[in-house]
Amino acid sequence: MNKYVERLYNGIIKENPTLILMLGMCPTLAVSTRAMNGIGMGLSTTVVLVLSNLVISLLRKVIPDDVRLPSYIVIVASLVTVTELLIKAYLPSVYDALGIYIPLIVVNCIILGRAEAYANKNEPGLAVMDGLGMGIGFTLALTVAGLIREFLGNGSAFGYQVLPESVEPIAIFVKAPGAFLVIAFIIMIQNAIGIKTRQKQLVENCDGCCATCAAGAACNKPEKEAEK
Amino acid sequence: MTNLIMIILTTALINNVVLNQFLGICSFLGVSKSMKASASLGVAVIFVMTIASAVASILYDNVLAPLNLDYMKTIVFILIIAALVQIVEMFLKKKAPAIYKALGIYLPLITTNCAVLGVALTNVQDGYGFGESVFAGFGTAVGYTIAIVLLAGIRSRIKEEDLPRPLRGAPIVLISAALMSIAFMGFSGLSL
């Protein structure tokens, strides 16, 4: 397989950031109320991810190792601000639906994670494909979760009513608890059919959030020090 | 005064930061494994979030707003929070070694906690002044602490149970969080 295509496959299937690596749980839980919100959030994140991987890969020989994390944060924050302003100007309905979660793309660990794990070690072409694959994988996962929640909680799919009016939807699924439940069931099914995920890390040492970024070291410190 | 108390109640219980807004999920799920760690992290979050809300509010009202630099707020806030955590850490290390020993290891963790940035941005969005921002930051952090300590308590009981294999690990923790979230929905009737 061509190594560029391999990157896409890796991001979408093999190392899907949400379903396998369990990264970026905050936006996954928060914006999956509707399938369209999932697509909106996923594509916004993809744009930021592709551009940040490109910029960081281009600057990988320029940024000193000691200050790389603050540099990445500034690059990502700038890209997020640009994306936010573009969405506000051209897609106001998406902006209203996603609200505070658009600026919070800055702290989405998928982005810093890919910068640290891939973009700062590889050439720009590959880094872009990696960002694209991860972004599409994230978008698909969010859309699927959104579709499940929208169908169960609202009886619709992508905004179109699917269930007849006489069937009462289970409203809890579009409210906050439904987010936890749907993700729990998805992981449970993956466990049952034997798909290997990093679900253990998610609930044991917050690796799910920042394993790949340097902050991961800080994350695991409390546990290690507590054991002493 | 009632206004400020209402802000604390709203941010801590009615609109709980973790169970209702899904901010800070990673540390909520990751650290709740141990009760002691959860309580210490909670205290550290209260500390940092209150200060961060105050500093972000001062900076926004006096620098960003007058200069029409509203669009710079994401970049400015994330840098302030990162710098602030460093300063707090250095200050505590020097001036209050006892507190540093208890909280120090949790401080770097908080920089990556999206709840802190989320609160700073929400305060600006809601048009809160200085006092309101500080109370909102404090209330949110209290809500975070309540949620993580409660989940740690539940998890210490779950650990003893013999669960079906697919449920072990993340699924049962997420289901516990869902049940807590349902319980917290009861507070939404509390709008005074």
HADDOCK unambig.tbl for C-alpha pairs under 7 A between the chains (distance, minus, plus):
assign (segid A and resid 25 and name CA) (segid B and resid 25 and name CA) 6.69 0.50 0.50
assign (segid A and resid 25 and name CA) (segid B and resid 26 and name CA) 6.98 0.50 0.50
assign (segid A and resid 26 and name CA) (segid B and resid 22 and name CA) 5.37 0.50 0.50
assign (segid A and resid 26 and name CA) (segid B and resid 23 and name CA) 5.80 0.50 0.50
assign (segid A and resid 26 and name CA) (segid B and resid 25 and name CA) 5.75 0.50 0.50
assign (segid A and resid 29 and name CA) (segid B and resid 22 and name CA) 6.48 0.50 0.50
assign (segid A and resid 30 and name CA) (segid B and resid 21 and name CA) 6.60 0.50 0.50
assign (segid A and resid 30 and name CA) (segid B and resid 22 and name CA) 5.74 0.50 0.50
assign (segid A and resid 74 and name CA) (segid B and resid 75 and name CA) 6.59 0.50 0.50
assign (segid A and resid 77 and name CA) (segid B and resid 74 and name CA) 6.56 0.50 0.50
assign (segid A and resid 77 and name CA) (segid B and resid 75 and name CA) 5.24 0.50 0.50
assign (segid A and resid 78 and name CA) (segid B and resid 75 and name CA) 6.60 0.50 0.50
assign (segid A and resid 81 and name CA) (segid B and resid 71 and name CA) 6.93 0.50 0.50
assign (segid A and resid 81 and name CA) (segid B and resid 74 and name CA) 6.99 0.50 0.50
assign (segid A and resid 103 and name CA) (segid B and resid 74 and name CA) 6.35 0.50 0.50
assign (segid A and resid 104 and name CA) (segid B and resid 118 and name CA) 6.90 0.50 0.50
assign (segid A and resid 107 and name CA) (segid B and resid 112 and name CA) 6.67 0.50 0.50
assign (segid A and resid 107 and name CA) (segid B and resid 114 and name CA) 5.94 0.50 0.50
assign (segid A and resid 176 and name CA) (segid B and resid 19 and name CA) 6.91 0.50 0.50
assign (segid A and resid 176 and name CA) (segid B and resid 20 and name CA) 5.51 0.50 0.50
assign (segid A and resid 176 and name CA) (segid B and resid 181 and name CA) 6.74 0.50 0.50
assign (segid A and resid 177 and name CA) (segid B and resid 178 and name CA) 4.45 0.50 0.50
assign (segid A and resid 177 and name CA) (segid B and resid 179 and name CA) 6.91 0.50 0.50
assign (segid A and resid 177 and name CA) (segid B and resid 181 and name CA) 5.28 0.50 0.50
assign (segid A and resid 177 and name CA) (segid B and resid 182 and name CA) 5.83 0.50 0.50
assign (segid A and resid 178 and name CA) (segid B and resid 178 and name CA) 7.00 0.50 0.50
assign (segid A and resid 180 and name CA) (segid B and resid 174 and name CA) 5.42 0.50 0.50
assign (segid A and resid 180 and name CA) (segid B and resid 175 and name CA) 6.35 0.50 0.50
assign (segid A and resid 180 and name CA) (segid B and resid 177 and name CA) 6.71 0.50 0.50
assign (segid A and resid 180 and name CA) (segid B and resid 178 and name CA) 5.17 0.50 0.50
assign (segid A and resid 181 and name CA) (segid B and resid 174 and name CA) 6.69 0.50 0.50
assign (segid A and resid 181 and name CA) (segid B and resid 175 and name CA) 5.68 0.50 0.50
assign (segid A and resid 181 and name CA) (segid B and resid 178 and name CA) 5.97 0.50 0.50
assign (segid A and resid 184 and name CA) (segid B and resid 171 and name CA) 4.31 0.50 0.50
assign (segid A and resid 184 and name CA) (segid B and resid 174 and name CA) 5.45 0.50 0.50
assign (segid A and resid 184 and name CA) (segid B and resid 175 and name CA) 6.18 0.50 0.50
assign (segid A and resid 185 and name CA) (segid B and resid 171 and name CA) 6.76 0.50 0.50
assign (segid A and resid 187 and name CA) (segid B and resid 171 and name CA) 6.15 0.50 0.50
assign (segid A and resid 188 and name CA) (segid B and resid 166 and name CA) 5.22 0.50 0.50
assign (segid A and resid 188 and name CA) (segid B and resid 167 and name CA) 5.68 0.50 0.50
assign (segid A and resid 188 and name CA) (segid B and resid 171 and name CA) 5.77 0.50 0.50
assign (segid A and resid 191 and name CA) (segid B and resid 166 and name CA) 4.92 0.50 0.50
assign (segid A and resid 192 and name CA) (segid B and resid 166 and name CA) 5.01 0.50 0.50
assign (segid A and resid 199 and name CA) (segid B and resid 169 and name CA) 6.79 0.50 0.50
assign (segid A and resid 199 and name CA) (segid B and resid 170 and name CA) 5.61 0.50 0.50
assign (segid A and resid 200 and name CA) (segid B and resid 169 and name CA) 5.62 0.50 0.50
assign (segid A and resid 200 and name CA) (segid B and resid 170 and name CA) 6.30 0.50 0.50
assign (segid A and resid 202 and name CA) (segid B and resid 29 and name CA) 6.71 0.50 0.50
assign (segid A and resid 202 and name CA) (segid B and resid 30 and name CA) 5.90 0.50 0.50
assign (segid A and resid 202 and name CA) (segid B and resid 170 and name CA) 6.78 0.50 0.50
assign (segid A and resid 203 and name CA) (segid B and resid 29 and name CA) 4.92 0.50 0.50
assign (segid A and resid 203 and name CA) (segid B and resid 30 and name CA) 4.34 0.50 0.50
assign (segid A and resid 203 and name CA) (segid B and resid 169 and name CA) 6.87 0.50 0.50
assign (segid A and resid 203 and name CA) (segid B and resid 170 and name CA) 5.73 0.50 0.50
assign (segid A and resid 204 and name CA) (segid B and resid 30 and name CA) 4.87 0.50 0.50
assign (segid A and resid 204 and name CA) (segid B and resid 31 and name CA) 6.82 0.50 0.50
assign (segid A and resid 204 and name CA) (segid B and resid 33 and name CA) 6.21 0.50 0.50
assign (segid A and resid 205 and name CA) (segid B and resid 30 and name CA) 4.69 0.50 0.50
assign (segid A and resid 205 and name CA) (segid B and resid 31 and name CA) 6.22 0.50 0.50
assign (segid A and resid 206 and name CA) (segid B and resid 26 and name CA) 5.58 0.50 0.50
assign (segid A and resid 206 and name CA) (segid B and resid 27 and name CA) 5.76 0.50 0.50
assign (segid A and resid 206 and name CA) (segid B and resid 29 and name CA) 6.93 0.50 0.50
assign (segid A and resid 206 and name CA) (segid B and resid 30 and name CA) 4.04 0.50 0.50
assign (segid A and resid 206 and name CA) (segid B and resid 31 and name CA) 6.69 0.50 0.50
assign (segid A and resid 208 and name CA) (segid B and resid 26 and name CA) 6.73 0.50 0.50
assign (segid A and resid 209 and name CA) (segid B and resid 26 and name CA) 5.40 0.50 0.50
assign (segid A and resid 215 and name CA) (segid B and resid 109 and name CA) 6.97 0.50 0.50
assign (segid A and resid 218 and name CA) (segid B and resid 108 and name CA) 6.08 0.50 0.50
assign (segid A and resid 218 and name CA) (segid B and resid 109 and name CA) 5.98 0.50 0.50
assign (segid A and resid 219 and name CA) (segid B and resid 109 and name CA) 5.57 0.50 0.50
assign (segid A and resid 221 and name CA) (segid B and resid 105 and name CA) 6.73 0.50 0.50
assign (segid A and resid 222 and name CA) (segid B and resid 105 and name CA) 5.78 0.50 0.50
assign (segid A and resid 222 and name CA) (segid B and resid 106 and name CA) 6.52 0.50 0.50
